[in-house]
């Protein structure tokens, strides 16, 4: 089956060893270094500190890719941690990334990661922080957002996953941002990105500012990512069906590629004793005193069988990033429900 026709679901950013092995957790997950720490160092010491963190982070990425590559084809999807290259856009970090030893490490490691992802058929995504707001009217906020998105484009460039429309389904996803400037403001900010970045960015619906209906006008500009949990919160209980006309708009926005969608479920300690087979009833929960803020937070695991089956009916048209706190372990839950694994 061609790469972009295999239904996939996968985990985001961090790997949790099923046996709780602390050494494996350290080896397979990135670290960071703060600007405050780097600012206290100078010269070779500053470079050495960054190199230490980069070796760990890039090694962790390659280790995560090995795990995903060994999984069945339907689990070959990975969201990379956006903190992979710390301080990349900061004035302290920028000259460090221009140093030959740093640049050589980053370029060689990311090229290797990209080749591994391509050979194994792993779909790669990233999700910049929510301070990335292309619709911002604040020049400083917009400038910082553009720098951050170009950083994400650089990661994918160095992985060989840029140049053209979402090569092998690669993407980095953002939210619409504040309402003040609307979709016209988003278009203005989007136009200031490089061509590579414009061909990699996607935008998802959220629970507060931009619901799915609000983002549909952008379908001619950027691929839309449906977050089914955000949609449930924003609409106060709607479970969108695969044959809903809005799904067709989302699909068309990807221009022939399989779309990406997101799934999560309300926390286990919020929906205590809830029937795991019955889809949560938002109006009933609201009448019982639950607030949207209570229901928004992501669960640890994909504990709800009804939600897992809901994902199953949407896999016909979209790949899913599972946004649960226990990462790959939550994907195990989804897989057991969908495939009896």
N, C-alpha and C positions, 0 to 999 in steps of 0.2 A: 504494500500500500504506500502511495507517495507520502513524503514527509508531512505535508500540511493536511492530510486526510486522516491521520491517526488521532483519535480522541485521547487527550492527555489530561492528567491532573498531577499536581506536584506541590512542593512545599516552598517556604519562603525564608531565605537568608541564613537561618541557624539550623544546625543539625543536633538532634538529641539522641545519643547512643541508647538503643533500647535497653541495654544492661546497666545504664547509668555510669559507665566508665568515665571518670573525671579526666583521665589522661587523653582519651579519645576525644572528649568534648573540647578540650583545650586545643588539640591538634587540628580539629576539623572546623573550628570557628574562628572568625577574625577577632583581632584586638584593635586597640586604637592608641593614639597618643594625642594629648590635648595641645592646643596652641600655647597654653600657659607653660606646659613642660618644655616645648620646643623653644619658647622665647627665653627660657633660662639657660639654654645651651647656645653654643656658637661654634662656627667652623666645623671641624671634623666630628666633634661630639654630636652636633645637631644632625649631621648627615648620618652618622652611625646609628643614632636613635631611630630615625625614620627607617633606615634600612632594616633594622631588627624587626620593626612592626610590619614592614612590607613583606619580608620573607615569611613571617608567620601568616599574614593574610593571604598572600598569593599561594602559599602551600596549602592553606585551608581550602581555598577555592578549588584547586586541583584535586584535593581529597574528596570534596563534596561531589565534584563531577565524576570521579571514579565510582562513588556510591550510586549516583543516578544512572550512570552508564551500565552498571550491573543489574539495574532494575528492569522489569518488563517494559516494552515499548510504551505502554500507556502511562507509565510513571516518569517518562523522560522529559521533565519540565522542571526548571529551577529558576527561582528569583534570586539574583545575586545581591549580597549585602551592599548597600550604597556607600558604606564606610570603608570600602575596600582600599582606597588610596587616601589616607587621612591627609588633611591640610592641602589638598590638591589645588583648590581655588584661592587659598589664603595667601596674602603677601609674604608670609613667612615660608610657606610651603612651595610656592611657585618656583623660586630659583633652585630649590632642592631637586625638584623633578626635572630640571634642566641639566643636572650634573650627570656626567657620563655613566657612573656606576649605578645610580638610581634609575636612569632612563633605560639602561640595558636590562636591568632586572625586571622592570615593569613590562617593557615591550616583549621580552622573550617569554616571560611567564604568561602574559595575556595571549600571545600568539599560540602558545602551547594549549592554553585553556580553550581558545576558540577552535583550534583544530580538533581537540578532544570532543567538544560539544558537537561539532559538525559531523565527525565520523560516527558518533554514537546516536545522532539524531535527537539531541537534547535541545529543547526550546528554551531560550534564555530571555529573562526579563529583569528589569530593575524598577524600583519605586522610590524616586527622590522624596525627601522630606516635604511636609505640607507647606513649608515656607516658600516653596517654589510656586509663584503666582504669576502666570503670564498676563493676567488681566489687571494687575496692580497699576494704579495711577501714581504710585509713589516711585519716582525714578530710581532711588537706591534699592528698593525692594525688587523692582523689575530687573535692574542690572545684576543683582545677586542671583536672581532666579535664572536669568539667561546664562550666567557663568556656571551655575550648578548643572543646568541641563546640558551645556556643552561638555562639561566633565563626564556626564553619563554617556554622551555620544562618543567621547574619546575612549572610554572603556570599550565600547562596542567596536569602534574603529580598530583599536589595537587587537581585539579578538577576531578581526576579519569579518565582523557582522554589521558593517555599514556599507554605504554605497548602494543606492537603489532602495526600493520599497520594502522595509522590514525583512531583510534577508533571513531566511530560515525562521521566520516568525519573531525575530528579535524585536524588542521594544523597551521603552521606559515610560512609565505611566505616572500621570499627575492628576490632581483634582482641578476643578474649574476655578477655585479660588473664591474671592469675595464677589458679592452680587453687584457692587456699585457700577462697575464698568461693563458688566454683562458679556455676552458672547462677542460683541464687537471689540471690546477691550482684549479679550482672549485672542481674537484674530490679529490685532495689532501687535501684541507681544509675540505671537507665533511667527509672524512674518519677519521678526528680527533674528530668528534662529538661523544657523547655517543650514544648507540644504540637507546634509546628512542628518542633523538633529530633527529637522522637520519630517524626514522620512522614517524616524524612529519613535517619535513621541506618540502617546495615546492619552486619552482623557476618560476618567471614570465619573459616574454619578456618586453623589455623597448624600448624607442624611439631612443636611441643613440648607445648603445654598443652592446646589445644582442637582435636581433630580434628573432622572432619565429624560423626561419630557423637555426639560430646560436645555439639555445638551443636544437633542436631535438636530437643531439647526447647524451644528458643527460637523455633521456627518459628511458633508462635502469637502471638509478640510482635513480632518484627523480621525483616525479610527476610534470608535467608542468602546469602552470597556464597561460591561454591565456588572455591577456589584449587586447580587441578588439580596443580600442582607440589608445593604443601604437602601435598596428600593423598597423593601418591606417596611423599614422604619419610616422613610420619607412619605410613603403612601398610606401609612398606618394600616398595613396589613395585606397589601396586594401581593399575591404570588403570580408573577408574570408567566404566561404560558408560552411554549416555544412557537406557537402559531400566531401569537400577538403580532399585529402589523409593525409594531415598533422594533421587534426582533429582526424583521427583514431589513429595516433601516440600519440597525447595528451591523448586521452581516454585510450589507453593501458597503458600509464605511471602510471595511477591511480590504476591499478591492480584490476579492478572490482568495484571500488567505483565511484560514480558520481564525475566528476571533478569540480573544482572551476574555474570560469572565472571572469574577471573584466570588468566593463563598465563605461565609462564617455563620455562626449560630450564637444566640444569646448564651450567656454563661450558665454552666451547670448549677452554680450556687444561687442563681437568680430564679431559674425555672425549676425550683426544687419540686420533686414528685410529679413533674409534668409528664404526660403520656409521650413516650419517645416515638410513637408511631403516628400520632396525630399532629399535623402541622400546627405550630403555635398560632393561636387566634388573637390577633392584636387588639381588636375591640374588646374582647373578653378580658384580656390582660389589663388593658387600660381601665376598664370598669372595676377591676379588682385592686386598682391603685398603683399599678406599674407605670413608671414614667419612661418616655423614650430613652432618657439617659441610662435607665436601669437595663434596658434591652439592647442598647447599642454595643456594649463592650463584648469583645470576642471571647469565646469559650477557650478552655485549654484543649479540648479534644472535639472531634466531630462525633459527639455523643448521641445525636438525635437521628434516629433511623428515618423519620419522615423527611427531614431536610436532606439527608444523604440520597434518598430516593428521588427527591426533587432535583438534585444535581444530575442524577442519572438521566432524567428525561431531557435535560439541556445539553448533555454531552454530544448529542447528535450534531450540534452546530457550533459548539464552543469548547475550548480547553479551559480548565479551571485551576487557578492558583488558590490554594487553601490557606486562608488567613486565620489560623488558630495558633494559640500560644505554644502548644506542644508540637508544632511544626510537622516533621515527618511522621511522628507517632499519630497525629491526627489524620494524616493521609492513610495510614494503616487502617484506621477506623472506616474511612470512606471506602477503601478497597474491599474490606470484609463485607460491607453492605452490598456493594455493587457487583462484586465478582465471587462472593462466597469464599474469599481467600482466608 
